[in-house]
Amino acid sequence: MLAHPTLEQLHALGLHGLAKGFKELENKTEARGLDHAEWLGLLLEYEMTLRRQNSSKRAPESLACGIKPASRTSTIKFRAGSIAPCSSNSPPAIGSPSAAICS
């Protein structure tokens, strides 16, 4: 069986669920009676289902290894009297009021 160019493009874009759905729907005679919106909706369901399955497989593995999910918050330090955050490339001068804040 020859590879369909659309399947190759979907896999190249990382849309493996869409590719799987495309392949399965292409072989079903019932799918030929669907309009474009219904067909696209089914393809999107394949993609969403595959992504949910993959994320649920990864989550327990990462927790078992002691890897914690990345924090969505971060701390930003500002120099006194400045609106620019402290930079590791340009540390504040020793003895300046911003030295205590940024260190």
N, C-alpha and C positions, 0 to 999 in steps of 0.2 A: 504494500500500500504506500502510495506516495505521500509525503508530508505536505500538508496544506500550508501555504505561505502565511495565512493568518495565525495558524497554530505556532509557527516559528516566531512570529512577531510577538505574540502574547507571552511565550516563554522568555523571549529576550527581554521583555519589559518586566519580568517577574510576576506576571499575572497568571500563575499556574492554575488557579481555580477557574478563571475564565476559559483557559485552554481546555481544561478537563470538561467543563460544561459544554463548550463548543463541540468537542469531539463526541460527547454522549448525545447531545441534541441533534447533531447532524445525522446520526444513525437511527433516530427514532422517527417513524412515520407520523406519529401524533403531533410532533413538534412542527411539522410542515404547515399545519393549519393555523399556527399562532401568528398574530401580527407582530410587527417589529418591537413594539413596547413590551409585550408579554415575553417575547423571546429574550430581549435584553434583560428584563427583570429576572428571568430564570438564570441567566448567565451571572448576574450580580449576586444572586443567592449562592451559587456555587463558589464564587470568590470569597464572599463573606464567611461561609461555612468553613472553607479550607483555612482561612486566616484565624478564625476562632479555635479550630482544632489545633493548629500549630502553636498558638499562643498558650493554650491550656496545657500543651505538652511541655513547653519550655518553662513555665512558671514553677512547677514542682521541682524540676531538675535544678534550677538556679537557687531555689531556697534550700534544697538539700545540700548543696555545695557551700552554703554559707554566704552566698552572694545576695546582698540586699538590693532591692530596687533603688535606682538613683533618686535622690531627693529632688523635688521640684522647686525648692527654695534655695537661695544662696545668700551669703552675707556679703554686703558691699561695704567697704571701709572708705570713708571720705576724709580728706585732709581738712584740718581746721581752717575756716575762712575760705574754703575752696569748694566748688561744686564738682571738681574732678575726682574720681576715685583714686586711691593709692595705687601705684603701679609698681610691680616687682622690678621693672627696668629702671625706675627713678625713685629710689627710696628717699624719704624726707631727711633733711639735715639733722644731725645729732644735736639735741638741745632745743630744737624748734618745737613749738606747741603741737605740730602735726606728728612728730616722732612718736609721742605717746599714743596717739590715736591709731596710727597705722601699724605699729609694731605688734 
